[in-house]
Amino acid sequence: HKGINLPGVKLRIAGFTNKDKADLAFGISQGVDAVAISFVRSAEDVREVRAAIKEYSAGKHEPMLIAKLEKPEALDVLEISAGMGETWKNFGFSTYSAANFPEFDVCSMTLPRQFDLVVADQVFEHLLWPYRAGRNIYSMTRPGGHFLVTTPFLVKVHQVPVDCSRWTELGLKHLL
């Protein structure tokens, strides 16, 4: 199945084959530092390879796992947005969770799990403590995960519930 690309089609082909398992076992026996997997379609694909790494390492050094996420269906996503915003809901992610600001105050709250992608959609201009929010978002982002922030720049002040700042590219670089 090497090279198959059928956008929008769910394939029933194993992402982690018996040959892949044999190659992984051999690589670990040789002391590799990292293992990469491609064509990840779900969080389960990554969990399966992590479990095999643990099994084949048997107490020895476990190599780092690099997963190439090529499809949105491989991502667990959290969207933090104002009101009932669910802009990112229909992208076909593995899981999608929404936290509505200001009920979910990202400056003082976290969720008890981590995500591959955290999206803060039009929220950071309303935060009194954006650095605290950044720390909390970091804690909810899996290692190797991503944070996507969208903010207005040339929008009039809108007190929903408060309006604190406008972010420039330079400001966001220093925040993150």
HELIX and SHEET records of a PDB file:
HELIX    1   1 ASN A   18  SER A   29  1                                  12    
HELIX    2   2 ALA A   43  SER A   57  1                                  15    
HELIX    3   3 PRO A   72  ALA A   74  5                                   3    
HELIX    4   4 LYS A   89  PHE A   91  5                                   3    
HELIX    5   5 PHE A  124  HIS A  126  5                                   3    
HELIX    6   6 PRO A  130  SER A  139  1                                  10    
HELIX    7   7 GLU A  169  LEU A  175  1                                   7    
SHEET    1   A 2 ALA A  34  VAL A  40  0                                        
SHEET    2   A 2 MET A  64  LEU A  69  1                                        
SHEET    1   B 4 THR A  95  PHE A 101  0                                        
SHEET    2   B 4 ASP A  76  ALA A  82  1                                        
SHEET    3   B 4 PHE A 115  ASP A 121  1                                        
SHEET    4   B 4 THR A 141  THR A 150  1                                        
END                                                                             
